[in-house]
């Protein structure tokens, strides 16, 4: 992947996180869905951060 792909992935993860946070604030999610979505988004963000770190090291 090139730098643009990494930045696009990072931006997408950020947008997903913000949407998730807004849904919690608006109480549109049940507890089970919150937990599931939270771990899914955190996993995606962690993978994106690791990919960015690897790209920066090269």
C-alpha positions in Angstrom: 0.0 0.0 0.0 1.1 3.5 -0.6 0.9 6.5 1.7 -2.4 7.7 0.3 -4.0 4.3 1.0 -2.7 4.5 4.6 -4.0 8.0 5.1 -7.4 7.0 3.6 -7.6 4.0 6.0 -6.7 6.2 9.0 -9.3 8.8 8.0 -11.9 6.1 7.5 -11.2 4.7 11.0 -11.4 8.1 12.5 -14.8 8.7 10.8 -16.1 5.3 12.0 -15.0 6.2 15.5 -16.8 9.6 15.4 -20.0 8.0 14.1 -19.9 5.3 16.8 -19.4 8.0 19.5 -22.3 10.1 18.1 -24.6 7.0 18.1 -23.8 6.4 21.8 -24.5 10.0 22.6 -27.8 9.8 20.8 -28.6 6.5 22.5 -29.2 4.7 19.2 -27.3 1.6 20.3 -28.0 -1.1 22.7 -25.3 -2.3 25.2 -24.5 -5.5 23.2 -24.2 -3.5 20.0 -22.0 -0.9 21.7 -19.6 -3.5 23.0 -19.4 -5.3 19.6 -18.9 -2.1 17.6 -16.4 -0.7 20.1 -14.1 -3.7 19.8 -14.5 -3.9 16.1 -13.5 -0.2 15.7 -10.7 -0.3 18.2 -9.2 -3.4 16.4 -9.5 -1.5 13.1 -7.8 1.6 14.5 -5.0 -0.4 16.1 -4.3 -2.2 12.8 -4.3 1.1 11.0 -1.9 2.6 13.5 0.5 -0.4 13.2 0.4 -0.1 9.4 1.2 3.6 9.6 4.1 2.9 12.0 5.5 0.3 9.7 5.2 2.6 6.7 7.0 5.5 8.7 9.8 3.1 9.6 10.5 2.3 6.0 
